[in-house]
Amino acid sequence: MADETIGSTVPRRQLGRLLTQLREDASVTLDAAAEALDCSRQKVWRIEKGLVPVRVVDARAMCALYRVTDAMGEIVAGLAKETRARGWWHSYGDVVPSWFSLYVGLESSATLIRRYDSELIPGLLQTREYASELFRRKNPTMRAEDREELVEVRLQRQGILVRRLPTAPTLRVVLSEAVLRRTIPDRRAMDRQLRHLLDVAVLPNVSLRVLPLAAGPPLASETGTFVLLDFPQAFGRASTEPTTVYLENITGALYLDKPAEVAAFEHVWSDLEALASGEAESEKMITSIIEEHHD
C-alpha cells in the first residue's frame, strides 16, 4: 500500500506544519535539512506536507538539527507516533485509493462537515442499494467482491454521525432538487433512499436542506459539489488543523486550505444557505417527490 494511505491524516498534517515552522525559525533551508539528515529533499518535503507517516527517530533528528527545546521535542515525537496509527479504512487495502483515504481521515476527525451536492446523494447519506448502483455504473468491469468492499467502506463511514466518542460531527448538507429527482433504475430503491434522507435528517447533529430549482443558479454553479471540513481546536501541541475544502473528480481530489481559498468557498456556502429552503420545507419537498413516484 502506498505511504500516503498509511497513518492518521490530521496528525501528519499538523506535524508537517510544525516541522516546517521549526525549520524556518532555525533558518535551515529544505536542501540543508536534507543534507544534514542524509536523506532526499523529497523526503523532507513529503514529511512537511503531511503526506507520509514519520518515524520518531526522524522526528527527533529534525528537532536536534533545528535546536528545539526538550518540551517541543516531546510534542514533535508524540505527533510522530500518532502519524503511524492506522484508521479502520486501511483494512480494505488498495480498493480505497490513496487520495480518498486522505479524505476519510479528515472526515473522521472533523467537528463540522458542510457539503453541497449538485448531482448525487452524498455518501454519508446513501443507502446500500443506492451506493451499489453508483459503483456498478462507475466500475462495470470491477469484480463484484471489490465493488461490495467499496460499498462497505461508504456505509461504515456513516458511523461517524451516530458515534459517541469522539463526539459526532455536525453535518450540514444542501442538496440540489435535481439530486432528489435523478432516480436510479430501481424506483422502489430510490424511494427507500429518499425516506432514508428523512430518517437521517432527524438526528440532532444533521441539517438537510434542499436548493429548489426555482431558486435560480447559485454561486455553487461554478464550483459543483464541494465539502468544507472544520476541525477541533488543538491543545498544547501543534497548530489547529485549518478549515479544508475538498473537491473530488473521477481520478483524484483537491484539498484547499489557504485562507483565500477557504474564504471563497465560505462565500459560496453562505449563498447556498440564503437560497436553500428551510429544513421543514425541505422535508415537505422530499415527501412530495416520494408521493409523486406513486401517482
Buried (B, 14 or more C-beta within 10 A) or exposed (E): EEEBBBBBBBBBBBBBBBBBBBBEEBEBEBEBBBBBBEBEBEBBBBBBEBBBBBBBEBBBBBBEBBEBEEEBBBBBBBBBBBBBEEBEBBEBEEBBBBBBBBBBBBBBBBBBBBBBBBEBBBBBBBBBBBBBBBBBEEEEEBEEEBBBBBBBBBBBBBEBBEEEEEEBBBBBBBBBBEBBEEBBEBEEBBBBBBBBBBEBBEBEBBBBBBBBEEBEEBBBEEBEBBBBBBBBEEEEBBEEBBBBBBBBEEEEBEBBBEEEBBEBBBEBBEBBBEBBBEBEEBBEBBEEBBEEEEE
